Amino acid sequence: MANTPSAKKAARKIERRTAVNRSRRSRMRTFVKKVEEAIKAGDKTAATEAFKAAEPVLVRAAQKGIVHRNTASRKVSRLAHAIASLTA
């Protein structure tokens, strides 16, 4: 357990940041899941709409340090490719 005042404060800050990061990560995963489900169902229009909503969430997660920017870019790229490969 933290003993010094600064260590106690750091522990409090980490706890708050962890809650925020957990929320952001969950939100990102939910948006990606919606796109993947639409792709699996073969619904190109729904997948495109879900992707338009998911892309900014992924980019924002990378900016906030929730995921690495290359990871976010890779996810966006793979989802876009999967949607493009669907027949209309």
N, C-alpha and C positions, 0 to 999 in steps of 0.2 A: 504494500500500500504506500501511496505517496506521503512523504513526511513534510517536505518544505512547502511553503505557501505557493511557490511558483509551480511545483510539481502537481499540487492539488488543483490549481487553476488549469494547468495543461490537461489533466485528466478530465475535468469538466468540459473543456473545449472539445476534446477528442470525442467525448460521448455525444455532444450536440452534432458535431460534423458527421459522425458515423450514422446517426439517425437520418440526416439530410441525404447522405450518400446512398444509404439503403433505399430510401424513397425514390431517388432518381434512378438507381439501377433497376428497381422494380418497374418503374414507369417505362424505361427503355425496353425491358424484356417484354412487357405487355404489348407495346406497339409493334415490336418485331414479330411476336407471336400472331398478332392479327394479320399481318402481311403473309406469314407462312401458312396460316390456315386458309386464307383466300387463294393462295397459290395451289395448295393441296386440293382444294375444292375445284380448281380449274376456272375460277371466276376472274377473268382478266380485269374487268372494270372495277370490281371490289378490291382486287389486289393493288391496282394502280392508285385508287383513292387511299387505301391504307398505307401505301408506300409514301404518298405525298405527305401524310401526317407523320410517318415514322422517321423519315430522313432528317428533318430538323431536330428531332428528339435525340437521334444518334449523334449528330454533329455537336449538339449542346452537351451531351454526356462526355464527349471527347474533350471539349473545351473546359469542362469543369473537372476533368481528371478522373472521371468515373471509369472510363476505358481509355486505352491508348488510342491516339488518333488513327494509327494504321489499322487497328482493330475495327474502329467505327467505319473507316473507309472501305475495308474489306467486306463488312456486313452489308453496307449500302450497295456495293458493287455486285455482290452475289445475289442480293434480293432483286436488283434491277435486271440482272441477266436472267434470273428465273422468271420474272414477269415478261420479259421480252420473248422468252422461248415459248410462252403460252400462246395457243392459237385463239384468235378473237372469237 
